[in-house]
């Protein structure tokens, strides 16, 4: 992960990064958890600003800190980062779930992984990790960024996911929400098969409900990066944390679908 980190840190001082709304004093976050020992990874859009700041917008410090920052590394500029600093950033990523993880976000996804004996919170050979399409946290949520900012982030760092997957043992990517699905289709150049899932419908009083959709496919490249193999992609249109009214029953049905889809695909 160090070669990718070195490049990501270098890009943090790009003027384009500032225009894209990135939290420039926060380190890149190439992975949440141990990418090296994981065969399953969930995928989101980009790290939440809450990985770096509290609810009032102040930098997390001391035992509340989750990732390295210029302040924690005692750096004035990212251009001064040495191999020692890069290893500290890598360590904060690898041990993320052993410290102060953002449970309000990750616990929901972790519950979907238990059926295949892979968890974020267990430090074992069956652990899972989380990746993002873009490894930089932004001041605003992805959906609040302008189309130009989102496009610029893909242009700047859209190849990172491919580089990380290429050098990993990931066999399955689980996509959390329709926006993630669309971005993966875009960066991979692949169209995923979608199937309506009646038992994933979210109930609504005013109408028949919000339909559920599953996605399935295989990818072998991302933004021109050859992955060296095919990776199976599983996705669902509901964002587990953000979609209003995702019931426990729907979560259970999605979990069962993941179990059935992966089967004996991990060792």
C-alpha positions, 0 to 999 in steps of 0.5 A: 500500500505504501507506493499508492500512499506516496502518490496519494499524499503527493496529490494532496497538494494539487490545486485541483484537490483544493477546488474539489473540496478535499480535507487537505490536512487529513491523510488519504484513506486507501483502506479501512481495515486490513486489505492484505488479509481480506478477500471481501471488501465493501465499497463506498464513495469516499471517506466521511468528514466525520473520520477527521472531525467531530459534529462541530467540525473540530479535528478529532484528537487524542483517543478520538483520532481515527486517521493521521493528519498534518497535525498528528504527524507534526508536518507543515506540508505533505511534501515533507512526509517521509517513509516513516510518516507513510507507514504511520498512515498505513498503520492507522488504516490497517488497525482502524477497527481496533481503535475508534471506528465510526461505528454509526456507519460501519456497524450496519455494513458489518452485520451484512458480512457476518453470514459469510464469516467475514467481519471488519471487527475481527482481526483474523484471516477471514476479516473484511475491509472497506474501500472507497471509489475515492480515498479522500475525505471531503468537507461536504458529503459526496452528494453535496459536491458539485458535478464538477468537483465529483468529476475532478476527484475521479480524474485525480484519484479514480485509478487508486481503487484499481491499483489497490485491488490489483495488489490485493487478494480481494475476490468480492466487492460489495457495493453499498447503494445505487450511487456506488454502483453507478460510479463502479460501472463508470470507472470499470467500463462494465455494465452490471446485471440488475434484478428487481428484488421484491423482498427488498422493497422499502414500505411507504404509506403513500404508495407501493414502496421503494423497490429493491434492486440487486446488481451482479457482475465481474470486473477486470479493470478500473480506469485503465488499471488491469486487475490481473483477474476477475473480481465478482461485484455484488451490489444493492440500490439501497444505501444501508445507512442513508436510505430512509426506512431500510427495515431489519427484514430488508437487511436480513434479506440482503444479507441472505442474498450476499451469503447465497451469492458468495457461497464457498467463494472465500477460503 
